[in-house]
Amino acid sequence: MKTYNKIMIYFWLATAIILFVTITYLGFTEGFDKWAYYYVFALLTVVMYFMRKWMMKREEKHLQFLEKQKENQK
């Protein structure tokens, strides 16, 4: 599961960068009045990147807590 989470973190980061660069390029070539609204999608992918990162840290802390509980029960 850790490998999947790491892959997804980098996926969302790469998607955010690609979207931002593409939207900016198209904004310069075709006009920002048409493409400015698409920055919302780039922002959503950045939010997904940080959510995934936060959830991974939360999961690690929870697993440590469960392991500590297991040790205390012995």
TORPA-4810 file (N, C-alpha, C, O; in nm, 3 decimals):
<nodes>
NODE_1_0.081_-0.119_0.000_0.000_0.000_0.000_0.086_0.126_0.000_0.048_0.229_-0.056_M
NODE_2_0.203_0.117_0.064_0.291_0.234_0.067_0.337_0.272_-0.074_0.344_0.390_-0.108_K
NODE_3_0.367_0.173_-0.154_0.413_0.200_-0.290_0.303_0.268_-0.371_0.329_0.363_-0.444_T
NODE_4_0.182_0.219_-0.357_0.069_0.279_-0.428_0.051_0.425_-0.386_0.030_0.512_-0.471_Y
NODE_5_0.058_0.451_-0.257_0.041_0.588_-0.208_0.149_0.681_-0.260_0.121_0.795_-0.297_N
NODE_6_0.273_0.633_-0.263_0.381_0.717_-0.315_0.364_0.745_-0.464_0.389_0.856_-0.510_K
NODE_7_0.321_0.643_-0.537_0.297_0.663_-0.680_0.188_0.766_-0.701_0.199_0.852_-0.789_I
NODE_8_0.081_0.758_-0.622_-0.029_0.853_-0.637_0.010_0.994_-0.598_-0.038_1.091_-0.657_M
NODE_9_0.097_1.009_-0.498_0.146_1.142_-0.461_0.217_1.205_-0.580_0.190_1.320_-0.616_I
NODE_10_0.307_1.130_-0.641_0.382_1.185_-0.754_0.293_1.203_-0.877_0.317_1.293_-0.958_Y
NODE_11_0.191_1.119_-0.892_0.096_1.134_-1.001_0.024_1.268_-0.990_0.015_1.342_-1.088_F
NODE_12_-0.028_1.300_-0.871_-0.101_1.426_-0.854_-0.009_1.546_-0.869_-0.050_1.649_-0.924_W
NODE_13_0.114_1.534_-0.821_0.209_1.645_-0.837_0.243_1.666_-0.985_0.245_1.780_-1.032_L
NODE_14_0.270_1.559_-1.057_0.302_1.570_-1.200_0.183_1.622_-1.279_0.200_1.704_-1.370_A
NODE_15_0.064_1.577_-1.245_-0.056_1.624_-1.313_-0.076_1.773_-1.290_-0.112_1.846_-1.383_T
NODE_16_-0.054_1.818_-1.168_-0.068_1.961_-1.137_0.030_2.045_-1.217_-0.006_2.149_-1.271_A
NODE_17_0.154_2.000_-1.225_0.256_2.075_-1.299_0.223_2.078_-1.448_0.229_2.183_-1.511_I
NODE_18_0.187_1.963_-1.502_0.155_1.955_-1.646_0.034_2.043_-1.679_0.035_2.115_-1.779_I
NODE_19_-0.069_2.036_-1.595_-0.187_2.119_-1.619_-0.154_2.268_-1.613_-0.197_2.345_-1.698_L
NODE_20_-0.077_2.307_-1.512_-0.042_2.448_-1.496_0.037_2.499_-1.617_0.008_2.606_-1.671_F
NODE_21_0.135_2.422_-1.660_0.217_2.463_-1.774_0.132_2.468_-1.901_0.142_2.563_-1.979_V
NODE_22_0.049_2.367_-1.923_-0.035_2.362_-2.042_-0.134_2.478_-2.046_-0.150_2.543_-2.149_T
NODE_23_-0.201_2.502_-1.934_-0.300_2.611_-1.929_-0.233_2.746_-1.949_-0.286_2.833_-2.018_I
NODE_24_-0.116_2.763_-1.890_-0.043_2.889_-1.907_-0.002_2.909_-2.052_-0.017_3.018_-2.107_T
NODE_25_0.050_2.804_-2.115_0.089_2.813_-2.256_-0.031_2.847_-2.344_-0.024_2.936_-2.429_Y
NODE_26_-0.141_2.775_-2.324_-0.260_2.802_-2.403_-0.317_2.941_-2.374_-0.374_3.005_-2.462_L
NODE_27_-0.301_2.986_-2.251_-0.345_3.121_-2.217_-0.267_3.226_-2.293_-0.324_3.324_-2.340_G
NODE_28_-0.137_3.207_-2.305_-0.056_3.302_-2.381_-0.085_3.297_-2.530_-0.087_3.400_-2.598_F
NODE_29_-0.109_3.176_-2.581_-0.129_3.164_-2.726_-0.270_3.198_-2.771_-0.289_3.258_-2.877_T
NODE_30_-0.370_3.161_-2.691_-0.509_3.181_-2.733_-0.583_3.286_-2.652_-0.696_3.323_-2.687_E
NODE_31_-0.523_3.333_-2.547_-0.587_3.436_-2.465_-0.632_3.381_-2.330_-0.693_3.275_-2.323_G
NODE_32_-0.602_3.456_-2.225_-0.636_3.410_-2.090_-0.785_3.420_-2.060_-0.834_3.351_-1.971_F
NODE_33_-0.856_3.503_-2.132_-1.000_3.513_-2.106_-1.070_3.380_-2.135_-1.175_3.352_-2.078_D
NODE_34_-1.013_3.300_-2.221_-1.071_3.169_-2.254_-1.019_3.059_-2.160_-1.095_2.969_-2.125_K
NODE_35_-0.893_3.066_-2.119_-0.829_2.957_-2.047_-0.814_2.979_-1.896_-0.775_2.887_-1.825_W
NODE_36_-0.843_3.096_-1.847_-0.821_3.126_-1.704_-0.906_3.036_-1.613_-0.862_3.002_-1.503_A
NODE_37_-1.023_2.998_-1.657_-1.111_2.915_-1.574_-1.055_2.775_-1.551_-1.093_2.708_-1.454_Y
NODE_38_-0.966_2.731_-1.637_-0.911_2.596_-1.624_-0.806_2.586_-1.514_-0.763_2.475_-1.480_Y
NODE_39_-0.764_2.697_-1.458_-0.671_2.693_-1.345_-0.736_2.625_-1.224_-0.666_2.579_-1.134_Y
NODE_40_-0.867_2.619_-1.221_-0.938_2.550_-1.113_-0.896_2.403_-1.110_-0.878_2.346_-1.002_V
NODE_41_-0.881_2.341_-1.226_-0.841_2.201_-1.231_-0.698_2.182_-1.182_-0.667_2.083_-1.114_F
NODE_42_-0.610_2.275_-1.215_-0.473_2.268_-1.164_-0.473_2.284_-1.012_-0.398_2.216_-0.942_A
NODE_43_-0.556_2.373_-0.962_-0.567_2.393_-0.818_-0.622_2.267_-0.749_-0.575_2.230_-0.641_L
NODE_44_-0.719_2.202_-0.809_-0.774_2.079_-0.752_-0.669_1.968_-0.744_-0.667_1.891_-0.647_L
NODE_45_-0.584_1.958_-0.844_-0.481_1.854_-0.840_-0.377_1.885_-0.733_-0.322_1.794_-0.671_T
NODE_46_-0.349_2.013_-0.710_-0.257_2.050_-0.601_-0.321_2.014_-0.467_-0.253_1.964_-0.377_V
NODE_47_-0.450_2.040_-0.453_-0.521_2.004_-0.329_-0.517_1.853_-0.309_-0.497_1.807_-0.197_V
NODE_48_-0.536_1.777_-0.415_-0.531_1.631_-0.404_-0.391_1.583_-0.362_-0.378_1.489_-0.284_M
NODE_49_-0.288_1.649_-0.413_-0.151_1.616_-0.374_-0.132_1.633_-0.224_-0.080_1.544_-0.157_Y
NODE_50_-0.175_1.748_-0.170_-0.157_1.773_-0.028_-0.248_1.686_0.059_-0.209_1.646_0.168_F
NODE_51_-0.367_1.656_0.011_-0.455_1.566_0.086_-0.395_1.425_0.094_-0.398_1.362_0.200_M
NODE_52_-0.343_1.379_-0.016_-0.283_1.245_-0.019_-0.163_1.241_0.076_-0.145_1.142_0.148_R
NODE_53_-0.083_1.346_0.076_0.033_1.352_0.164_-0.010_1.354_0.311_0.049_1.284_0.394_K
NODE_54_-0.112_1.433_0.342_-0.163_1.442_0.478_-0.219_1.307_0.524_-0.195_1.264_0.637_W
NODE_55_-0.293_1.242_0.435_-0.352_1.113_0.471_-0.245_1.005_0.492_-0.262_0.917_0.576_M
NODE_56_-0.137_1.011_0.416_-0.029_0.914_0.436_0.035_0.931_0.574_0.062_0.833_0.643_M
NODE_57_0.059_1.057_0.614_0.115_1.081_0.746_0.020_1.035_0.855_0.062_0.977_0.955_K
NODE_58_-0.108_1.060_0.835_-0.209_1.019_0.931_-0.214_0.867_0.943_-0.227_0.813_1.053_R
NODE_59_-0.204_0.799_0.829_-0.206_0.653_0.829_-0.085_0.596_0.904_-0.097_0.501_0.980_E
NODE_60_0.032_0.655_0.881_0.153_0.609_0.950_0.141_0.626_1.100_0.179_0.536_1.176_E
NODE_61_0.089_0.740_1.145_0.071_0.762_1.288_-0.028_0.662_1.346_-0.008_0.612_1.457_K
NODE_62_-0.134_0.631_1.272_-0.233_0.536_1.320_-0.174_0.395_1.330_-0.200_0.323_1.426_H
NODE_63_-0.094_0.357_1.232_-0.030_0.225_1.238_0.066_0.215_1.355_0.075_0.111_1.419_L
NODE_64_0.139_0.323_1.384_0.228_0.324_1.500_0.148_0.312_1.629_0.188_0.242_1.722_Q
NODE_65_0.035_0.381_1.635_-0.052_0.372_1.753_-0.103_0.230_1.772_-0.103_0.180_1.885_F
NODE_66_-0.145_0.166_1.666_-0.196_0.029_1.676_-0.085_-0.067_1.720_-0.109_-0.158_1.800_L
NODE_67_0.035_-0.047_1.671_0.146_-0.133_1.710_0.181_-0.113_1.856_0.213_-0.209_1.926_E
NODE_68_0.175_0.011_1.902_0.202_0.040_2.043_0.096_-0.025_2.132_0.128_-0.075_2.239_K
NODE_69_-0.029_-0.024_2.088_-0.135_-0.088_2.163_-0.114_-0.238_2.172_-0.139_-0.300_2.276_Q
NODE_70_-0.069_-0.297_2.062_-0.042_-0.441_2.059_0.068_-0.478_2.159_0.059_-0.579_2.229_K
NODE_71_0.172_-0.394_2.165_0.281_-0.420_2.258_0.235_-0.407_2.402_0.278_-0.483_2.488_E
NODE_72_0.148_-0.312_2.428_0.099_-0.292_2.565_0.008_-0.403_2.612_-0.002_-0.427_2.732_N
NODE_73_-0.057_-0.472_2.521_-0.148_-0.581_2.558_-0.074_-0.708_2.594_-0.129_-0.795_2.661_Q
NODE_74_0.050_-0.721_2.550_0.127_-0.844_2.576_0.172_-0.851_2.717_0.238_-0.948_2.756_K
</nodes>
